[in-house]
Amino acid sequence: MLEAQGCSSKLENSLELISQLYQEYEQVKTALEQELAKELP
């Protein structure tokens, strides 16, 4: 969605999308770190 907005030069809510993307990234990062910690001896 963010890419499409950039291509069409319609960036009204880009900051909101970037903020949401960063939050989701942090959640995935935390989940992956927890999974890796389970696998380490």
C-alpha positions as CSV (number, residue, x, y, z in Angstrom):
1,M,0.0,0.0,0.0
2,L,2.8,2.4,0.9
3,E,4.5,1.7,-2.4
4,A,1.3,2.4,-4.4
5,Q,0.9,5.7,-2.6
6,G,4.4,6.7,-3.4
7,C,4.0,5.9,-7.1
8,S,0.8,7.9,-7.2
9,S,2.2,10.8,-5.1
10,K,-0.6,10.5,-2.6
11,L,1.2,10.4,0.7
12,E,-1.5,11.8,3.1
13,N,-1.3,9.0,5.6
14,S,2.2,7.7,5.0
15,L,3.4,8.5,8.5
16,E,0.6,6.5,10.0
17,L,1.4,3.5,7.7
18,I,5.1,3.7,8.6
19,S,4.3,3.8,12.3
20,Q,2.0,0.7,11.9
21,L,4.7,-1.1,9.9
22,Y,7.3,-0.4,12.5
23,Q,5.0,-1.7,15.3
24,E,4.4,-4.9,13.3
25,Y,8.1,-5.3,12.6
26,E,8.9,-5.1,16.3
27,Q,6.2,-7.7,17.1
28,V,7.6,-10.1,14.5
29,K,11.2,-9.5,15.7
30,T,10.2,-10.2,19.3
31,A,8.4,-13.4,18.3
32,L,11.3,-14.6,16.2
33,E,13.8,-13.9,19.0
34,Q,11.6,-15.9,21.4
35,E,11.5,-18.8,19.0
36,L,15.3,-18.7,18.6
37,A,15.8,-18.7,22.3
38,K,13.7,-21.9,22.6
39,E,15.9,-23.7,20.1
40,L,19.2,-22.8,21.8
41,P,20.6,-25.3,24.3
